[in-house]
Amino acid sequence: MSDNTLIIIGLVIGLLFGMSGIATLFNFMNMAMEETAQQLAQIGAVSTLVLLVIAIILIIKIRVISSLIVGAIVGAVLNVLLEMNGIHIANNIFKLIAKIIGI
């Protein structure tokens, strides 16, 4: 297989997993919002504030997790592309970190 074929395969796999991860996390966020809306319709004002805070925490948590997953996928695809082109950025970063730490 040529380098271009491997790059294309890596990009397609990265995009598919990235889109699937994003869709799944948005589905979780949608389910959390629906459950919160149902609970808000059934209870009083004090509990409404508590549930609103819980909903905000869940939304932030899901957004952070989705950002981490998408970032990891994009980083992996970029690392593969750079390695295939002879740029060994991961080794350079590890050497720099080891130099800063003093290992």
C-alpha positions, 0 to 999 in steps of 0.5 A: 500500500502506498503512503497516500492510501494509508493516509486516506484510510487513517483519515476516514477511520478518524472521521468515522470514529470522531463523528460517531463519538460526537453523535453518541455524546450529543445523544447522551446530552439530549437524554439528560436534557429530556429527563431534566425537563420532565423532572422540572415539569413535575416538581416545585421551584426549590427542586427546580433550581437544584435540578437546573444546577445538576443539568448544567453540571451534566452538560459541562461534563459531557462537553468536556468528555466529547472535547477530549475524545475528539481531540484524541482522535484528531491528534492520533490522525495528525500524528499518523500523518506526520509520522508517515511524512517523516516528522517525528513530533511525538519523539521531539515532545517527549525529549523536550519534556524529559529535558524540562523535568531533568530525566 
